[in-house]
Amino acid sequence: MTTLEGFLIALAKTVVIFLGVVNVAALMTLAERKFSAWMQYRIGPNRVGPYGLLQPLADGVKFIFKEELTPAGANRFMFRAAPILAALPSMMTIAVIPFAPDIVIGGKNFGALTIADLDIGILYILALGGLAIYGVILGGWASNSKYSLLGSLRASAQMISYELTLILTILSVVVMSGSLNLREIVEAQSDITRWNAWNVHAMPQFVAFVLFVVATFAETNRHPFDFSECEPELVGGFHTEYSAMKWAMFYIGEYSAMTVMAALTVVLFLGGWSVPFWPDAPWYVGLAAMLAKTGCFLFLFLWVRWTLPRFRFDQLMRLGWKVFLPLALLNLVVTGAVVSLR
Amino acid sequence: MVIVKRKELSLAEKLYLPEVLRGLSVTFRKMFEPKVTRQYPEEPLPKTEVTRGQPRLVVNEDDAIACVSCGLCEAACPAYAITIDGGETDRAIEREPKRFDIDMLRCILCGFCEEACPKDAIYMSDELELADYSREALIYDIEKLKRPKAALQKRIDYVNRINKRWQTPSST
């Protein structure tokens, strides 16, 4: 394989994955409104395009043409930088998530469908996940508004406390799989007949799975943990003062973070692209399986949002520090003991 | 003093998750239940004979307007929405309006004009939609108000029936 060929393949993968995730994020805004409508006996948006499918496009056009407001006394540079900082990390995280096994077209192997097959993929995700908080906290701080500031303070406290749980649960998975490379983690759990298959399936990491999913909700600031927005008390939370495309950037960031987190859950706990009882499935079946599993988790995000009421902030912190953290630690210790004694 | 006795939560309830799953199952079931939304322009509101929409002028079977421009509706109108200029005609009723304007922005759809009319010439139709781009366009003239009698028949029958209820036998 020549250098040019390798470059072109990498470019193609980047374009496919990036556009895919951005489009999924856009469609999620529609899906959110559709599912919320159905759960409330309503129909939901259906005017723009068939079944309202072009609604995200119409929303995008609206955002672009809306007036941009900057509150008096806002730190203009930070105010502009915050939405970019909020949207960027989740989009960069996509790079290491493997969506399909080695793509073979016409007997030619193009490698796994991932932008960067990093050996420290998990470390990369956690590092960028830690950066995501900057967009939120800078947005709230630079707005020069009490609601924004309170929202961003809450969001940062929450994200930091739940990141611990997130990291500890991921660590147990790493211990099980013996690798920090996401592709290898998928491959380690792909054989359904083995004891560590699908991490969650054979039950050894079920606790970690539940903790991880809940921590994911808190990490992406989704219901029932969306204290950064909390509209009854804080108007709109950290993005109270944002309008037009700047606000849309926060939104895109939130939805692409959801997409990435859903994909990550599947990769870590549900065997990524592996299909049960069909170990040598072709790559397109694997891709379809991966997308289907991710879709289920995206639906779970919406489903939970329209089911559960918001927690109180102290309940959230208590849950994070007094329940989740000890459980995650215990789980890690048990996992380590089992793996080393096996 | 009121002492609130809080219900002790069971272990399953304290664990959240079973209850969360129960809630999720409820919302999932609700997704497939019939929708209550009315797709308004395509699915219009149900209209009955009682529907009291905007006032309209009756055009009789001989294509002539029933109004004789007596001005009673104009006088009865609490919102001063009606403006009538009377004129003569060769028809047997001798008089007809030269101008009959209803300012639909002032009209409060009370139906007093319908009650006041001695010639059964103005009725509240079942037309409810009122939207336009300028104020001027919402001052309706005769041409916009005219409706064939058949279109208003349901309301006419209804009003006649109701009026009969209040008819008292003559004392003479």
Contacts between the chains, C-beta under 8 A, distances in Angstrom:
chain1	res1	chain2	res2	distance
A	35	B	31	7.1
A	37	B	37	7.9
A	38	B	30	7.6
A	38	B	31	4.3
A	38	B	32	7.8
A	38	B	35	7.7
A	39	B	27	4.7
A	39	B	30	5.2
A	39	B	31	5.4
A	40	B	30	7.6
A	41	B	30	7.0
A	41	B	33	6.2
A	41	B	34	7.3
A	41	B	35	5.4
A	41	B	36	4.7
A	41	B	37	7.5
A	42	B	35	6.1
A	42	B	36	7.2
A	42	B	37	5.0
A	43	B	35	5.2
A	43	B	37	4.5
A	43	B	39	7.2
A	210	B	17	7.1
A	303	B	24	6.1
A	303	B	27	6.5
A	303	B	28	7.0
A	304	B	20	7.8
A	304	B	24	7.0
A	306	B	27	5.9
A	307	B	20	7.7
A	307	B	23	4.7
A	307	B	24	5.3
A	307	B	26	7.4
A	307	B	27	4.5
A	308	B	20	6.5
A	308	B	23	6.3
